[in-house]
Amino acid sequence: MRMKDKVCLITGGASGIGEATARLFAREGSQIAVMDVDVVGGRRLVEELTANGYPALFLEGDVSEELSARHAVDNTLSHFGRIDVLFNNAGVSAIGDVVECPPEDWDRVMRVNLRGVYLMSHYVVPVMRNQGGGIIINMSSTIAVIGLVSRAAYAASKGAVLGLTRSMAADHSRENIRVAAVLPGTVYTPFVEGYLRSHFADHMDEAKDNLKKRQLNNELMSAEDVAQSVLFLASDEARFALGTALIIDGGVSTAKVFE
């Protein structure tokens, strides 16, 4: 019960890594607020959690919209009385290099992935400051440090999130607010599976095997694998993880295997 009685607000919590984290945190004793634009998925998750005796709240909202961010924080505070952990997980991607990526796709990625982290933190930090502390975990990516072909917008946004994380840690550590980032590699989420189905429908298995070959252990991470790392960062065991960039990528950024 590493999260016993802690209130955790998770953005993008209706599916993938956010959903896995919500389930894990609930089992570890946390009270969960799930924020997402996916109303059906978010409500289904919260109904399941509450049916199993876990305190949970669904918040419909877009992290890139200031009013949504403010309302999500206010409603979580009104419902649970405090916010101990903010997991800035919501994110989107776009395909293409700087020439191929349309300006509207670039702007959307930056709004959700970067502005969303800023807005949620903008409204949560004063809450944590007033209650005597808290923990903020930002979702970055291994791509922030190694780059990836045809992911210019995504890489730029996640690199900015990493820089923002370190700046936030420097700004707020004296207020007992600990800020860190998690940097996963390729995670086999519904989003990734959908991408493979839409682009490699005729050879899904081959495409999936190619993704596996990026990792030194020749495996793809699950959302649950990432959730375990988020749990560590959110727990008291990581009390010295200030501004930390926790890379969990199966060795992609460590070495390249040549066959």
LINMODA-V372304 format. One record per helix or strand of 2 or more residues. SS is the DSSP state (alpha for helix, beta for strand). FROM is the first residue (numbers start at 1). TO is the last residue. If there is no record, write none. Layout:
# LINMODA-V372304
SS,FROM,TO  SS,FROM,TO
This chain:
# LINMODA-V372304
beta,7,11  alpha,16,27  beta,31,36  alpha,39,51  beta,56,60  alpha,66,80  beta,85,88  alpha,103,131  beta,134,139  alpha,143,146  alpha,152,175  beta,177,184  alpha,190,199  alpha,201,212  alpha,223,234  alpha,236,238  beta,245,248
